[in-house]
């Protein structure tokens, strides 16, 4: 009973201390052209994973660890310095997840904490990266995708000229914006592959390989989408490629294709293990 009261008090206190962090994350989740619209789904997934671990968690020996208290103090210090003083939301978000792990470690000990460590750390994937870093990554991705797409389109002898991330076709100019750089697919594919690897595989080596493979799959799927849009702009006009069912439908199809290829890679992993 006493421990339950401590847990409730800790959760309430944590919500109060990290309220600015929750507000910042909500703003990043809901802002126009957000890269983290999946952030609302992460806590739901974590709750499901924790529920599945409840029996194993309760059967493990409970203890208390002062290391957890030390970690909690450090995380709160990082939050106050980085999140409150310097207004670094990303640092504060990391400190929030660290504080949750620290509370469990302090109240339940290392054995129980280890059992639910992955679900707790999975919360890190809902913490938005700094915008400066996201913009830099998006720029690199769209340039890589543009260069590869231009090379592929040139094989079809189509009259298309590339300048940076812009493609000049007879009907107009097709620009690859940051939103179409593939960073959305990269972030969501990474989160999905991490979750799937944890649930379906026991080998840490295969888990790591599977997650790493998901990254180029996301990049390749975006290149294919860009090639299709260039062809659409050339054949049907620039307006068809920039909006409507062609533009958005192409994104859905390529995302489904990327998931299918990721599933194929997983089956290959399973076949290697069976053989």
Secondary structure, 3 states (H helix, E strand, C coil): CHHHHHHHHHHHHHHHHCHHHHHHHHHHHHCCCCCCCCHHHHHHHHHHHHHHCHHHHHHCCCCCCHHHHHHHHHHHHHHHHHHHHCCCHHHHHHHHHHHHHHHHHHHHHHHHHHHCHHHHHHHHHHCCCCHHHHHHHHHHHHHHHHHHHHHHHHCCCCCCEEECCEEEECCEEEECCHHHCCHHHHHHHHHHHHHHHHHHCCCHHHHHHHHHHHHHHHHHHHHHHHHHHHHHHHHHCHHHHHCHHHHHHHHHHHHHHHHHHHHHHHHHHHHHHHC
